[in-house]
Amino acid sequence: MSELHTFTGPDLRLASGKVLAEPTTAYRSMGRLNADGSNAVLVLHGYTTGPTMLESGANVAEGSWAELVGPGKPIDTDRHFVVCPNMIGSSYGSTGPGSIDPGTGARYGTAFPDLTVADIVAAQKALLDALGVRKLAAVTGPSFGAYQSFQWAVQYPEMVERVVAAVGAPWHPGAPGMADAVLADLSADPGWPAWCAGERQAMFAKLTAMRTATLTRYGVDAELAPRIPDPAARAVEVALLAREWAAEFDPMSLVVLMRAAEAFDVRAQLDTIRAPVLYVLSRTDEVFSPALARQVAQLPGTDGFSYVELDSEKGHFASGADAALWAEDLRRFMNTEADAWVAAGFDTHNTEVAA
């Protein structure tokens, strides 16, 4: 079981020029940091989830990574110190729209400043500095976690030894304007004025409906089918998962983090990455289609990439829910010295990783 902690850092000057005062980062950790601070692994979560991705059975839209991270597992906490921070702007203990603005004494709400993925990573860097981490054996994560992993590799290339980017991309391939559309959808709900006035659960029904739609798009039916064969029972479980999430997640976090996602694009910086990259997509993912691999393969700076395509029916959940499909690839990647790793490239007809 991972341990939950919080760290309050120094004021963070954002890319926008605004300052986020003394941001708090909540994080979970597993294992122990070695004496020279070189055995840390950063595990980074997705858009609407948090550090519970390390826990078995967690309600995580990209699939729990509990089968990949732990004692004796591919990311082995007997060898590595794992840190899984909640992004600033999110809703699981880090400073976000639901937090109190120390300058006003009121909840940030819609006044929370715009973030970039680079800002999110800078807050994580302050946390790691405070923990004594000097080198990252790997930065890893699914979906928005893949965005952060790529950002880490270009923002602090001298610190990162390996990159594991799953069900994501080096840019946001979604249609532009989604953040504005999400905000418009939220603010049109009858509960919005009450939420703005401080009634935190006023948007519960709306968030439940949004979460149900997201889980369905991500492939939750295929993810649940092996343990819940009955479709009606699966629908009940999806409703429970959606309500559980809606009770905790701040609606403005959806907007703040989507704005950061829409601005994310490190394609022009990939040639600054010094670390080998394990790039993992799922055959049935409607969010990050395997067609992206062909686009990524054409980009400068991807000679060090090794591509794995998961033959999974579990869509966007696949990196965690079908962890067995790539666990040994990940173990081999983690256990091979970074400078000895031989990149496998982007042969989509042969997805076994060579070392």
ZIQUIPE-V294711 format. One record per backbone hydrogen bond with DSSP energy under -0.5 kcal/mol. NH is the residue of the N-H (numbers start at 1). CO is the residue of the C=O. E is the energy in kcal/mol with one decimal. If there is no record, write none. Layout:
nh=[NH NH]
co=[CO CO]
e=[E E]
This chain:
nh=[3 5 7 9 9 12 13 14 14 17 20 21 23 23 25 26 27 28 29 30 37 40 41 42 43 43 44 44 45 49 53 54 55 58 60 63 65 68 69 70 73 75 76 77 77 79 80 81 82 82 83 84 85 86 89 90 95 99 101 102 104 105 108 109 111 112 117 120 121 122 123 124 125 126 127 128 129 130 131 132 132 133 134 135 136 137 137 138 139 140 141 142 143 145 146 147 148 149 150 151 152 153 154 155 156 159 160 161 161 163 164 165 165 166 166 167 172 173 178 181 182 183 184 185 186 187 188 189 192 195 196 197 198 199 200 202 204 207 208 209 210 211 212 213 214 215 216 217 218 219 219 220 223 224 225 226 227 228 234 235 236 237 238 239 240 241 242 243 244 245 246 247 248 249 253 254 254 255 256 257 258 259 260 261 262 263 264 266 269 270 270 272 273 276 277 278 279 279 280 280 281 282 283 284 285 286 292 293 294 294 295 296 297 298 298 299 302 305 306 307 308 310 310 312 316 317 317 318 320 320 321 322 323 325 326 327 330 331 332 333 334 335 336 336 340 341 341 343 345 347 348 350]
co=[29 27 25 7 23 20 11 12 18 14 12 19 10 20 7 24 5 84 3 82 34 135 81 138 41 83 42 140 85 46 50 51 52 55 58 60 53 65 65 75 70 68 74 70 75 76 76 39 30 80 41 28 83 26 95 87 24 96 106 100 101 101 99 97 108 109 260 116 117 118 119 120 121 122 123 124 125 126 127 128 129 128 37 37 159 40 135 40 162 42 164 44 166 142 143 143 144 145 146 147 148 149 150 151 152 156 156 136 159 276 139 163 278 141 164 280 264 171 175 177 178 179 180 181 182 183 184 186 189 191 192 193 195 194 198 199 201 203 204 205 206 207 208 209 210 211 212 213 214 215 216 215 219 220 221 222 224 224 230 231 232 233 234 235 236 237 238 239 240 241 242 243 245 245 250 250 251 251 252 253 254 255 256 257 258 259 261 170 266 266 267 269 270 161 304 163 277 306 165 278 308 288 310 312 282 284 289 290 290 291 291 292 293 294 295 296 299 302 277 345 279 281 308 310 218 218 314 315 62 317 317 318 320 322 323 323 326 327 328 329 330 331 332 333 337 337 338 341 305 344 346 347]
e=[-2.3 -3.0 -2.1 -0.6 -2.8 -2.6 -0.6 -0.6 -3.2 -1.9 -3.0 -0.7 -0.6 -0.6 -3.2 -0.5 -2.5 -2.1 -1.7 -2.0 -1.6 -0.9 -2.5 -2.4 -0.6 -2.6 -0.5 -2.6 -0.5 -0.9 -1.9 -1.7 -2.5 -1.6 -1.7 -1.8 -2.9 -1.6 -1.6 -2.3 -1.9 -2.8 -1.0 -1.1 -0.6 -1.5 -2.7 -1.9 -2.8 -0.8 -2.6 -3.0 -0.5 -3.5 -3.2 -1.7 -2.6 -2.2 -3.1 -0.7 -1.4 -3.2 -2.7 -3.1 -2.2 -1.5 -0.5 -2.0 -2.4 -2.2 -2.0 -1.6 -2.4 -1.8 -1.6 -2.6 -2.6 -1.9 -1.7 -0.9 -0.8 -2.5 -2.7 -2.2 -3.2 -2.5 -0.6 -1.0 -1.9 -2.9 -1.3 -0.7 -2.2 -2.8 -1.0 -1.6 -2.2 -2.0 -2.6 -2.5 -2.9 -2.0 -1.5 -2.6 -2.7 -1.8 -0.8 -2.6 -0.5 -1.9 -2.7 -0.5 -2.3 -2.4 -0.6 -2.9 -1.7 -0.8 -0.8 -2.1 -2.9 -2.5 -2.4 -2.4 -2.7 -2.8 -1.1 -1.6 -1.9 -2.3 -2.9 -1.3 -2.0 -2.5 -1.3 -2.0 -1.8 -2.9 -2.5 -2.0 -2.3 -2.6 -2.2 -1.9 -2.2 -2.9 -2.0 -2.2 -2.4 -0.8 -0.7 -2.3 -1.6 -2.4 -1.9 -0.6 -1.2 -2.2 -2.2 -2.2 -1.7 -2.1 -2.7 -2.1 -2.0 -2.6 -2.6 -2.2 -2.3 -2.1 -2.5 -1.7 -1.6 -2.3 -1.2 -0.8 -0.8 -0.8 -2.8 -2.4 -1.3 -2.5 -1.7 -2.3 -2.9 -1.3 -1.4 -3.0 -1.6 -0.5 -0.9 -2.3 -1.6 -0.7 -2.2 -3.1 -0.7 -2.9 -2.6 -0.5 -2.2 -0.5 -2.8 -0.5 -1.6 -0.5 -2.2 -1.6 -0.6 -0.5 -1.0 -3.0 -2.4 -0.6 -0.9 -1.9 -1.0 -1.7 -2.6 -2.5 -2.8 -3.4 -0.6 -2.1 -1.8 -0.9 -1.9 -1.5 -0.8 -1.3 -2.9 -2.1 -1.4 -1.9 -1.7 -1.3 -2.5 -2.6 -2.5 -2.2 -2.7 -2.1 -0.9 -0.5 -1.9 -0.9 -0.7 -0.7 -1.8 -0.6 -1.2 -1.2]
